Amino acid sequence: MSDLLEVSLNDVLVGKLVLAAGDRIIFTFTESYINDKNRPTLSQSFLNQHGDVIADVKSTHTKLPPFFSNLLPEGHMRKYLAEQGSVNPAREYKLIELLGDDLPGAVKIKPLDGIVNVTDKIINNDSNKHLFHFSLAGIQLKFSALMEAAGGLTIPTSGVGGDWIVKLPAQNFPNVPENEFSMLSLAQKTGINVPEFKLVNLKDVSGLPDLGVLAGQKALAIKRFDRVNGQRIHIEDFAQVYGLFPESKYEKASYNNIAHVIWRLTGEAALKDFIRRLTFTVMIGNGDMHLKNWSLIYQDGRTAELAPAYDFVSTIPYIPNDKLALTLGSTKDMSSINMLEFEKLAKKAQVPKSIVVETAKETALTVREAWESNKLAYPLSSEISERINQYILDAFNGV
């Protein structure tokens, strides 16, 4: 394996990752990238208030710097891919070298020219020919897939080049794909921008490895918004925006903080969109909208926009007293959220209170109406449907 990796955004060389003695990892920007006034944006965490590159990046040990650490999968997926590539999952430099051909967004990481990529060796080794060589961050098992003309899904043998994400059933919680399909459908009905998505039978997904017993026979297929017509579109989640490691995705920042960044970077329309999604999150009882479940997208490579919504799951049916992943206003208690907390959010985020409160009220009413009109059409068990129904009726008392 190489001790020097090139970091690019599509075809623009951005910098280098160096593995030094003692598993110390150093990231440096190239002078050409720093001096390029039209450079693509790697991350807000690498920019100062004037938009200039912060060239001095703190070195790390074993773990990659936070931006790069967040490109890697978590949990079972990390363990699975690391085992397939004979890599210690804790040694993140080796893991990102293994997965660098198909990272989220437009980031590409590869050894310098003339050095054979470890993934080439693995894929060309017959004993490892079914390695799923790509990285999609998140704990729920996800695989990058190609949509066939007939409507089926095939997992690429090497894992590279997929334009859909296939989210598999959980092992402990029943009907999670059906739950997410229903919540995405409801979000769409309320005017929230979500990617194209489909509920598919597991038997129609070819190329999956043996994953043991799963709690369901359905999978959720979601079209990747960072892959469009074969082009890679850059994205970053809010753990990357704040320069935080993945394990801090439930702390060190709040929905108030996210609102401030969105207002500062993208303006009124995106702020309304954020408040709409946040209200929806509370209405459906989603306790898992942490920092990595909110992202910025750079359609032109430079300008930040709020990325389409994703990972809308009602967690209340599985965890009855679940709390919000992050603080809204002054609390994480979903059951007590009211317009006063949205007013607090506006004050702390330094954004117009009228925009926040009016958008939240309008969304709460729209969600109730959309749920009432469509709930019987969603593929939910009666038990899960009733729990969500009760939560939506009780949310935002008085609105």
N, C-alpha and C positions, 0 to 999 in steps of 0.2 A: 504494500500500500504506500501511497505517496505521503510525504510530510509537507506538501505544498499544493493547495487547491486554488483554482481560479474561480472567482465569483462573478457571474454576469447577470445582467437583466436583458433577456433575449440575446442580442448579439453585441451588447455594450459591456465591455469589461469594466467592472466596478472596483474590484479589489482582490485580495488574497487572504486565504485562511492558512495559517502556519501551525503545524504541530511541533512544539519545541520539547526540550527535555523535561521529563517529569509530567508528561501529559498536559503541559501548559499550551493553551490555544490563543493565538494572536490574530486579530483581524486588522488589516490595513487597507485603506483606500488607495487607488492609483492616483497619481498626480493629474493624469489626463481627465479622470472623472471629477476630481475636486475642482479643476479649473474650467470645466465645461459648463457654460451658462445655460445650455439647453439639456443638461443631463436629466435622465429619467430618475424618478424618485425611488429610492430603495426603501426608506422608512422615515416617518416623521421623527422617530427617536434619534436619527442621525442628523437632524437639522436644528439649527438654533433659531431664535425668534426672527432673525432676518432672512431665513431660508438658506443660509450657508451651511456647508457640510461640517459637522463636528468630527474632525480628523482623528482626534485622540480617543480611541476606543479601548476601554479597560480589558485587559487580558483575563482569561478564565482558566479554571483547572478542571479537566475531565469533561465538564459541560461546555457547550458552545456559548458564545455571547448570546444574550436573550433573543435577539431577532432571529438568529439562526436556530437556536434551540426550539423555538416555536414552529419551525418548519417541519419538525420531526413528529412522527405519530406518538401517541401515548398508550399506556396500558397494554392490553392484550395484543393489539396490532404491532406495537413496537417489539414486544417479545417474540411474536411470530416471525416478523421479518428479520430480526437480528439472528434468530436461530437458523433461518434459511440461509443467511449469508455468513454464518459462523463468526458473528461479531458480538462482542459483549455489549448488551443494550445500554449500559451505563457510560460507555465510551462514545460520546456523541460525535466526535470528529470522524471516527471510523464509520459510524452509522450514516452520517450525511454524505460521506464519500460513496457509500453503498447505494444510497437513494437519490443522488444528486441529479439524475437525468430527468426526474419527473416530480419536482417539488411543487407545492402550491404557488400560484402566481407565475411570474415571469422569471423567477430565480433559477439559474442553472449553476451547478457546482461540479467541477471536473478537475482531474489532475492536469498539470501542464502538458502541452503537446509533446508527444514522444513517450509518454508514460502510459502504459495500458491501464485503463480503468478496471478496478476490481470487479465491477458489475459485468464487464465483458467476459472476464474469466469465469464468473459464476454462471452466467447465462449459457456460455458455450460448453460448460461442463455437463455431460449427460446426466450425471447424478443430481444436478440441480436445475434441470431444464424447465421445471415448473415454478421457479422462484417468482414471486409476485414483487417485482422490483419497482416500487413507487412509494410515495409518502403522502398520506392524507391524514392530517392531524386529527386527533380525537380518540376516545376510548372505545366507543361502539365500533364493531368491526365494519370497515368500509373497504370497498375495492373499486378501482378505477376500471370502467367498462366501456365497450364500444356498442352502440345501438345498431343492431342488424336491420336491414331493409324490411324484413318481415316482422319486426317488432320485438324480437328476442334480444337478450343481452349476452354478450360474450366477454369474459375476462381475458384481456390480452395475456399471452403466455409470459411475456417479459414484464407485464404490468405497465409498460410505457405507452402513452398515446391515447389513453382513454378519455372520452369527453363526457362521460356520465359517472356518477358515484352510485354504487349499489350499497345500501345500508341494510345489513342483515338483521334478522330477529335477535333479540337479546337472549341470554341464557337463563336469566332469573326473572325477568319481567315479561308478562305475556302481551302480545299484540302491539309492541312498540312501533313497528312500521305502519300498521293501520292507524294508530294514534297520531303519528306524525303526518301521515297522508291526510287525515281528517282536519288537523289543525292548519296545515298548509292550505287546504281547500277553503277553510273558513277565513284564513287570512286574506286569501285572494278575493273572496267575496266582500271583504271590508276595504278593499282598495290598496292592500299592502303588496309591494313588488316582491314576488317570489320567483325562483327559477322554474323552468318546466319540470314536472315531476309525474311519476306514474307508480302505481302499486302493481307489483308483478309477482308471479308465482316463483318460488325458489327453483322449481324444476325447469323453469324457462331461462335460468341463468346458468350458462355452461362455463366450465373451466374453474369452478370453485374448488378449493382444497377441502380436505376432510376437516370439519370444524367441530365435530362432536354433536351433541344434542342441543338443538336450538328451540326456543320457546315460540314456535310458530312456523307457518309454511309460506309466509309472504315476505317480500323484500321491498324496500322503497328505492326507486331509481330517481335520481335528481340530476338534471343537466348541469354540468359545471359552468359557472359563469366566468371562470378564469381560463376557459378554453373556448375560443370562438373561431369557427372555420379554419381550424388548424393553427390558429395564432394563440400565443400565450398572453393573457392580460394580467398585469400585476395587481396583486391584492396584499393587504396586511391586516391582521386582526388587531384588536385593541390591546392585547398583551404586548404585541410588537410595537404598537404606537407608543405605549408607556415604557417600553424597555424592561418589561418584567418577565421573569421566567414562568413557564407554564404552570408550575405549582402555585403561583400567586394569582391565578386567574379569578379566584373568588375574593380577593382582598387587594388592599393598597390602591384601589380606585373604585369609584362608584358610578351609578347612572348619572349623577349630577356632573361628574367629571367628563363623561362621554358626551353629554349634551353640550358642555362648554366647547369641547374640541370640534364637534360637528358644526356648531354655530360659527366658530372662528374660521374654520377651513372651508365650509361649504354653503353657509347661509340659511335663509329662512325656510326654503322648500324642504331641505334635508332635515332641518330641525323638526318641522312638522311630521315628516316621515318617521323620524326617530321616536317622537312622542306617541305617534300612532302605534308603532310596534311595541313600545314599552307598555302602553295601556293594554294592548292585546295580550302581552305577556302576563300581566296581572289578572286580566279577565279569565284566561284559560287555566290559571294556576300552574304556570311554568316556572319551576324553581331552579332551572339550569341555564339561564341566559347570562353566563359568565362572560369575561372579557374576550375569550376566544370565539364567542358566538355573535360578535359584532365586528364588521370589517369595513375597511375603506377599499375602494377599487380605483385604479388609475387607467381609465379608458384610453387616454392619450399618452400614457406613460409618466405624466408629471402631475396632473391636477387631481386632487383627492375628491372623490364622491362617496356617498354612502352606498355600500354594496347591497345587492338584493338580500332579503331576509332568509334565514335558514335556521335549522334546528328548533323549530317550533313543536314542542312536545308538552302535553299536559302531564306534569309529574304528580299532581295531586291524587289521581287514582291509585298510584303506587306508594306515595309517601303522604298520607293525609294531612299532616301538620307541616308540610314543607314550607320553607321560607324562600324569599327571593335570593338569587345568587349574589347580588350586589345591593348596596343601600340605595333606596329611592327616597329623596328628601332627607329624612332622619331615621328611617326604619327599613328592616328587611322583612317585617311581618306582613305577608301578603293579605291576610284577612283584615288588617286594619288600614290598608291603603285607602285614602280618600283624596279629595281635591286639595286639601290643606298640604298634603305631602308633595303634590305636584307644584304647589305655590312655593314650597321650600326648595324644591329642585330648581325652579326658575331663579330664585334668589341666589342660591349657592353657585349655580352655573353661570350667573350673570347674563341671562337671556330674558327676552320679554315675557312677562307673566301672562299676558293676554293670549299670546300664541300657544303657550303650554297648556293653560287651563281650558281654553276653548277647543283645542285639538283633542285633549283627553276626554272631555265631556262628549263631544261629537262621536269619538271612536267608541266609547262605552255603549252608547245607544245603538250605533251601527252594528257592533258585535252581537248584542242581544238579539237584534232583529234578524241578522244573518243566521245566527245559530237556530233560532226558533223556526226559521223557514227551511233550513237544510239539514237539521240534526238527524232526521230519520233516514237520510240518504247516505250517511257516513258509515263505513264498515267497522263500527265499534260494537263491542259486546254490550248488552243491556246494563251490566254493572258499571263498566267504565263510562258509558254514555250518561248514566244517571248521576254519577259523581261529578262529571264535567258540567252537566246541566245545572246542578244545584250550585256549583261554584260560580258559574256565570250569572245566575239569578241573584246571588248574594253579593257579588263584587260591586264596589262603589255604591254602597247603600245611599239612596237619596238621589241618584242620577238616573 
